Amino acid sequence: MSNSSSSISEFLLLPFAETRELQLLHFCLFLGIYLAALLGNGLIIITIACDHHLHTPMYFFLLNLSVTDLGFISTTVPKSMANSLWDTRDNSYTGCVAQIFLFLFLIATEFCLLTVMAYDRYVAICHPLHYRTLLGSRACVHMAAAAWASGFLNAVLHTANTFSLPLCHGNAVDQFFCEIPQILKLSCSDAYLRETGAIVFSACLGFGCFVFIVVSYVQIFRAVLRIPSQQGRHKAFSTCLPHLAVVSLFVSSGMFANLKPPFLSSVFLDLLLAFFYSVFPPAVNPLIYSMRNQELKDAMWKLMTGCF
């Protein structure tokens, strides 16, 4: 890392509010969201791990998604809550590096897992006779490992690129957590174009995953509409629609936040969009997945009532 960037000992994060009352309100709201995410995702992880009936590829990937959601929301929310509670703005240089690395690691892993889950639903509905062959236990482990490894490599690439740039435009970050676009604004040279190129490369890969998900669901819906029984169609939709809702929320908010034109940029809008792609999905994903999935709801109820 350069001397210019290493001379910065801390970054100043953007506060949600200036008055003490609003800071405490922000703390309480984020605390409620964080506890809901911990409870929902933790319950899904424990339920899937303890109920052998849920030891299937779909629930294996859902367990991995819940783990990433727990890490994802824990990367940004606790620090923001602590700053509001103690009326501070600082985040150490090391803390900012770690936050960006973990954020990129988990957000890329989550997107890869969502892509794998789309493939799982495609095979289950369009090629049910080949499901156990194509998605055996070893294949599932390999696909999950590939998702985690892809997220790790993505995080290493962008974190190393970003913090190798000289920073000389202060240390104030216009966001409630450290993120690459805000750090790039502090760069004092045209070297940021190197990281911009890496972002474009990652965006192209992400777009490829998104196209794969869309094509998979086009094939899924075509197959579902050919199912003769209404009960069969309902069961197929009940396993696909929650995943599609999660993908839509995750991708639309993230893409708009990073690809919106400059004239639409404002501090309030940037904060709102960051909330929708970094805080909101991990909190609502458990609700989305359990709301239409009777099998998962029954297993959760059995777990909570101690009837295993």
C-alpha positions in Angstrom: 0.0 0.0 0.0 1.2 3.5 -0.7 2.6 5.9 1.8 -0.1 8.4 1.1 -2.9 5.9 1.9 -1.0 4.4 4.9 -0.6 7.8 6.4 -4.3 7.9 7.0 -5.0 6.4 10.4 -8.8 6.5 10.3 -11.8 7.3 8.1 -14.8 9.4 9.1 -18.1 7.7 8.2 -21.2 9.6 7.3 -23.6 9.8 10.3 -27.3 9.1 9.8 -28.3 12.1 11.9 -26.7 15.1 13.7 -29.1 15.4 16.6 -28.7 13.0 19.6 -32.4 12.0 19.5 -32.2 10.9 15.9 -28.9 9.1 16.5 -30.5 7.0 19.2 -33.5 6.4 16.9 -31.2 5.2 14.2 -29.5 2.9 16.8 -32.8 1.4 17.9 -34.0 0.9 14.3 -30.8 -0.8 13.2 -30.8 -2.9 16.4 -34.3 -4.2 15.6 -33.3 -5.0 12.0 -30.1 -6.7 13.1 -31.7 -8.8 15.8 -34.4 -9.8 13.3 -31.7 -10.9 10.8 -29.8 -12.8 13.4 -33.0 -14.6 14.6 -34.4 -15.4 11.1 -31.1 -16.6 9.5 -30.0 -18.4 12.7 -33.3 -20.2 12.8 -33.0 -21.3 9.2 -29.5 -22.5 9.8 -30.4 -24.5 12.9 -33.6 -25.9 11.4 -31.8 -27.2 8.2 -28.9 -28.5 10.2 -31.1 -30.4 12.7 -33.8 -31.8 10.4 -32.6 -34.6 8.2 -35.7 -34.2 6.0 -34.2 -30.9 4.8 -30.8 -32.3 3.9 -31.4 -31.7 0.2 -29.6 -29.5 -2.4 -32.1 -26.7 -2.2 -31.9 -26.4 1.6 -28.1 -26.9 1.6 -27.7 -23.8 -0.6 -30.3 -22.0 1.5 -28.2 -22.7 4.6 -25.1 -21.3 2.9 -27.1 -18.2 1.8 -28.2 -17.7 5.4 -24.6 -17.9 6.6 -23.6 -15.2 4.1 -26.5 -13.1 5.1 -25.5 -13.2 8.8 -21.9 -12.2 7.9 -23.1 -9.6 5.4 -25.2 -7.7 7.8 -22.7 -8.1 10.6 -20.1 -6.4 8.5 -21.8 -3.0 8.3 -24.6 -2.7 10.8 -22.9 -3.2 14.2 -20.2 -0.5 13.5 -22.9 2.0 12.4 -24.9 1.2 15.5 -21.9 1.7 17.7 -21.1 5.1 16.1 -24.7 6.3 16.6 -24.8 5.1 20.2 -21.4 6.6 21.2 -21.8 9.7 18.9 -18.7 9.0 16.9 -17.9 8.8 13.2 -14.5 7.1 13.1 -13.5 3.8 11.6 -9.8 2.8 11.8 -7.8 2.3 8.6 -7.5 -1.4 9.4 -11.2 -1.6 10.2 -12.1 0.0 6.9 -9.9 -2.4 5.0 -11.4 -5.4 6.8 -15.0 -4.0 6.3 -14.5 -3.6 2.5 -12.9 -7.0 2.2 -15.6 -8.8 4.1 -18.4 -6.8 2.4 -17.0 -7.7 -1.1 -16.4 -11.3 -0.1 -19.9 -11.9 1.2 -21.8 -9.9 -1.4 -20.0 -11.7 -4.3 -20.5 -15.1 -2.6 -24.2 -14.3 -2.1 -24.7 -13.5 -5.7 -22.9 -16.7 -6.8 -25.0 -18.7 -4.4 -28.2 -17.1 -5.8 -27.0 -18.2 -9.3 -26.4 -21.7 -8.1 -29.8 -21.8 -6.5 -31.4 -20.8 -9.8 -29.6 -23.7 -11.4 -30.9 -26.0 -8.7 -34.5 -25.0 -9.3 -34.0 -25.2 -13.1 -32.8 -28.8 -12.8 -35.5 -29.8 -10.2 -38.3 -28.5 -12.4 -37.1 -28.9 -16.0 -35.0 -32.1 -15.6 -36.4 -33.9 -12.5 -35.3 -37.3 -13.6 -31.6 -36.1 -13.7 -31.8 -34.1 -10.4 -30.0 -36.6 -8.2 -27.4 -37.2 -10.9 -26.6 -33.5 -11.6 -27.0 -32.3 -8.0 -25.5 -35.1 -5.9 -23.9 -34.3 -2.5 -20.4 -34.0 -4.0 -21.6 -31.7 -6.8 -23.4 -29.5 -4.3 -20.3 -29.1 -2.1 -18.2 -28.3 -5.1 -20.7 -25.6 -6.3 -20.9 -24.0 -2.8 -17.1 -24.1 -2.5 -16.8 -22.4 -5.9 -19.2 -19.7 -4.8 -17.2 -19.0 -1.6 -13.9 -19.1 -3.5 -15.2 -16.7 -6.2 -16.2 -14.3 -3.5 -12.8 -14.5 -1.8 -10.9 -13.9 -5.0 -13.2 -10.9 -5.9 -12.6 -9.4 -2.4 -8.8 -9.8 -2.6 -8.7 -8.3 -6.1 -10.7 -5.2 -5.3 -9.4 -4.6 -1.8 -5.7 -4.8 -2.9 -6.4 -2.5 -5.9 -8.3 0.1 -3.9 -5.9 0.4 -1.0 -2.8 0.5 -3.2 -4.0 3.9 -4.5 -2.6 7.1 -3.0 -5.3 9.0 -1.0 -5.0 12.7 -0.5 -8.5 14.1 -0.6 -9.1 13.8 3.2 -10.6 10.9 5.1 -14.3 11.6 5.1 -16.4 8.8 3.5 -19.9 9.8 2.3 -21.5 6.5 3.4 -22.4 4.8 6.7 -19.8 2.1 6.0 -16.6 1.9 4.0 -17.2 1.0 0.4 -15.0 1.2 -2.7 -16.8 4.0 -4.7 -16.4 6.4 -1.7 -12.8 5.4 -1.1 -12.0 6.1 -4.8 -13.3 9.6 -4.4 -10.4 10.2 -2.0 -7.8 9.2 -4.6 -5.5 11.9 -5.8 -4.4 10.5 -9.1 -5.8 8.9 -12.2 -4.7 5.5 -10.9 -8.3 4.9 -9.8 -9.0 3.9 -13.4 -7.2 0.6 -12.6 -9.8 -0.2 -10.0 -12.6 1.1 -12.2 -11.5 -1.4 -14.8 -11.6 -4.2 -12.2 -15.1 -3.0 -11.2 -16.2 -3.2 -14.8 -14.8 -6.7 -15.1 -16.6 -7.8 -12.0 -19.8 -6.1 -13.2 -19.6 -8.1 -16.5 -19.3 -11.3 -14.6 -22.2 -10.3 -12.4 -24.2 -9.5 -15.5 -23.4 -12.9 -16.9 -24.7 -14.5 -13.7 -27.8 -12.3 -13.8 -28.5 -13.4 -17.4 -28.1 -17.0 -16.4 -30.6 -16.5 -13.6 -33.1 -14.9 -16.0 -32.7 -17.6 -18.6 -33.1 -20.3 -16.0 -36.4 -18.8 -14.8 -37.8 -18.3 -18.3 -37.3 -22.1 -18.8 -38.7 -22.8 -15.3 -41.9 -20.8 -15.9 -42.4 -22.4 -19.3 -42.1 -25.8 -17.7 -44.4 -24.9 -14.8 -47.1 -23.7 -17.1 -47.1 -27.1 -18.8 -47.7 -28.9 -15.5 -51.3 -30.2 -15.8 -52.3 -30.2 -12.1 -52.9 -26.9 -10.2 -51.3 -28.4 -7.1 -48.2 -29.3 -9.0 -47.9 -25.7 -10.4 -48.5 -24.3 -6.9 -45.7 -26.4 -5.4 -43.3 -25.4 -8.2 -44.1 -21.7 -7.8 -43.8 -21.9 -4.0 -40.1 -23.0 -4.3 -39.2 -20.6 -7.1 -41.0 -17.3 -6.4 -39.2 -16.6 -3.0 -35.8 -17.1 -4.7 -36.9 -14.8 -7.6 -38.0 -12.1 -5.2 -34.7 -12.2 -3.3 -32.7 -12.0 -6.6 -34.8 -9.1 -7.8 -34.4 -7.1 -4.6 -30.7 -7.8 -4.3 -29.8 -7.1 -8.0 -32.1 -4.1 -8.7 -31.0 -2.1 -5.6 -27.3 -3.0 -6.0 -27.2 -2.2 -9.8 -29.1 1.1 -9.4 -26.8 2.1 -6.5 -23.7 1.6 -8.6 -24.9 2.4 -12.1 -27.1 5.4 -11.5 -26.2 8.5 -13.5 -24.3 11.2 -11.6 -27.1 13.7 -11.7 -29.2 11.4 -9.6 -26.5 11.1 -6.9 -27.2 12.7 -3.5 -26.1 11.8 0.0 -29.6 10.8 1.0 -30.2 8.7 -2.1 -26.8 7.0 -1.6 -27.6 6.2 2.0 -31.1 4.8 1.1 -29.8 2.6 -1.7 -26.9 1.3 0.5 -29.5 0.4 3.1 -31.6 -1.5 0.5 -28.8 -3.6 -0.9 -26.6 -4.1 2.3 -29.1 -4.2 5.2 -32.6 -4.9 3.9 -32.0 -8.2 2.0 -30.3 -10.2 4.9 -33.2 -9.1 7.2 -36.1 -10.1 4.9 -34.6 -13.1 3.1 -35.6 -15.5 5.9 -39.1 -14.1 5.8 -39.4 -14.5 2.1 -38.1 -18.0 2.0 -40.2 -19.3 4.9 -43.4 -17.5 4.0 -44.4 -19.7 1.1 -42.4 -22.8 2.0 -44.7 -25.0 4.1 -42.0 -27.7 4.5 -39.6 -25.2 6.1 -42.3 -23.7 8.2 -43.3 -27.1 9.6 -39.7 -27.9 10.4 -39.2 -24.6 12.2 -42.4 -25.2 14.2 -41.2 -28.6 15.2 -37.8 -27.1 16.2 -39.4 -24.4 18.3 -41.8 -26.8 20.0 -39.1 -29.3 20.7 -40.7 -32.2 18.8 -37.8 -33.5 16.9 
